[in-house]
Amino acid sequence: MSASLDLARRVLRTEAAAILGLVDRLDGAFDRALQLLHDCRGRVIVTGMGKSGLICRKIAATLTSTGTPAFFLHPAEAIHGDLGAIREDDVVLALSYSGETDELLRVLESIRRIGARLIALTGNAESTLARAADVTLDCGVSEEACPMNLVPTASTTAALALGDALAMALLVRKGFREEQFASFHPGGKLGRRLMRVENVMHGGDSAPLVDVSTAMPDVIHEMSSKRLGMTCVVENGRRLVGIFTDGDLRRLMIRSTDALSVPAGAAMTPNPLTIRREQLAVEALRIMEQHKITSVVVVDDAGNVEGVVHLHDLWRSPMF
């Protein structure tokens, strides 16, 4: 085994041990910090210097993407004019492993004067930062992964993991849903996976639609022109009462000697499966696969047709 591989494995074990070491140290302080974040009526301001500052940026980004408004505030910039960003109804999440970072300590007095609440993430429970905080979370480690035990490695990994734990617990407590996550991630692979029905449906004039009284030749024309192999059957404007598909047409031709004289309402399939526009497109796909159908009608709360989702459109989408 090469010396480099041996060192790399030791680094990974040390950092893994640092995270596992936090598990048994979690206590009521975590719940109190979580409650402060949950009750926050302003923003969560995450602050720290150097490597801790980089971890703070990631924690702030995770909070923001899961429904909690948050941003990173550089302590040095704060004491040179940016303290105006902190308001009374904010919660400040401050990260300093030593708890004695000069730039951060200079911000503490202003935080208290403004009236914002303070959560400290630190490896030193007796530090100035810890004593000043409303809640202190211990993210101390027994050693850094650095061979000289100097470079912040295991300590920053532990702080990041603890920040993630806070964000995920807060997500659950707030009842944050997939649909909300999708609205914050419209781009990239996550956005495609969490695409909503309204993004893939055929709506407006593209949705096939006939009245219950529509004659069969016109029903067939609507199905052919919209090219979805079906049409919604409505009454009183757009209220859905059924669907008429290629299969319904074949069955009608077999059982009736005068199929073209039958109105849509007499040959439709009543009470079709439906979905809401704000639901995820993957849910539409699940419905189609489960019931072995090729389309689902999109309706509003009153049962009015808003569009149609077709299986082929989902298959063509890069999210599947």
C-alpha positions, 0 to 999 in steps of 0.5 A: 500500500502506498503512503498516499493511499494510507494517508487518504484512508486515515483522513477519511476515517478521522473525518468519519469518526468526527461526525459519528462523535457528534451523534451521542453528544446531541442533546436538548440544545439541538432541540432549542436551536431548532425551535429558534430557527423554526420560530424565526420571523426574519432571516437566518444569518450565518456567519464565520471567518476563513474555512468556517465561513466557507462552511457557513455559505453551504449551510446558508445555501441548504437552509435557503433551498429548503424553505428557510430564508438565509444568507451568509454575512462575512464578519469582517464586512459586518463590522465595516458597514454590513451590520445593517443587514441584521434585524431584531427578528433574525436568528444569527448562526455563528460558527467558530471552532475556537469560539474566539475569532476576533472579527466574530467577537466584534459582531457579538455586541451589535447582535445583542444590541439589535436584539437578534437571537444567537446560535453558536456552533463551536468546539469550545463550550467555554469560549466567549462565543459560547457564553454569549449565545442563546444556544450553543451546539458542540461540534468539537473533534478529538483531532484534525485529519491533517497529519500536523493536526493543524489544518481545519479538516475534521472540524469543518466536516463535523460543523458542516454535518451538524449544519445539515442535521439542523437544516434537515430537522427544520425541513421536517418540522416545517412540513416542507414538501417535494412540491416546494423543493421543486419550485426552488430548483427549476433547473438542473437534474433535480428540477427535471426530476421534480417537474410539475404537471403544469410544465408538461401538460397540454393546456389551453387550446391544445387540450382535447375537449368536447361537450357531452352532446357533441356528435361522434364525427366532431369527437373523432375530429377533435381527437385526431386534430389534438393527436393524444388518442383521447378527448375530455368530455365536459358539460357546463363549459369545462367541468369534466364528466368523462373521457373518450379514447381510441379504445372507446371508439373501437368498442363503439364501432363493434357494438353499434350499427350507427356509431356516428350518430352517438353523442360523446356522453353516451359513449364516454368512460365516466369518472376518469382518473385526474391529477392537479397541475401543481402535483409532480409529473412523476406522480402522473407517470405513476398513475399511468403505469399503475392503471395501464393508461396513456393519459391523465386529465388535469383538473382544478379544485372545481373539476374543470379541465385545465389540460392533459398529460400524455405518457409520450410527453413524459417519456420524451422528457429528460427527467425520465 
